[in-house]
């Protein structure tokens, strides 16, 4: 229970970092942001590809400039694995379903708030 979500998420993050590392050799490119084309302002994911490419090269500050949420997401996935591993090793039982639902709602609100702040940052500072 404690390790499935974190390990799947971490595997996806590693796959994205590998793809970003070899981005120039990939046969396809992501399309330009349709939201930005229509509105003239970046979407919440704008700069994500450049951020992952910078992270894959070890340029954390540059990656943060492109999209802070991407960098935070990578570090949160690592922290999630550490927390899950610790709970697993200690034999902590999963919380009840109502408690899981409460945590899920709380985490969605926090994530939504952070993404809103990230979007405001991108609107004013995306290079």
C-alpha positions, 0 to 999 in steps of 0.5 A: 500500500505505502509503496505502489503510488510512490514507486509508479510516480517515481518511475514516471518521473525517471522516464520523463527525465530520461526522455528529456535527457535525449530530447534532441534525439527524439523523432517527435516534438511536443506541439506549441502550447495552444492555450498560450497561442489563443490567450497570449499567457502561458498555461500552468504546464508551460516551460515544463519540457525546458524544465525537465531538460534542465533537470536532466542536465543537473541545472536545478536553478535553470529548471526552477526558472522555467517551471518551479512546479516541475522541480517541486514535483520531482523532489516531492516524488522522491520524498514520497518514496522515502515516506512510504518506505519508512512506513512500510519498514515500520509496519504502519497499517494503511489509514481507514478509508475516511481518513484516506479521503480526508487526506486526499481532499487536503492534498488536492487543495494544497496541490491546487493552491501551489499550481495556482501560485506556479501559474501566477509565477509563469505569467509574470516570469516565464522566460 
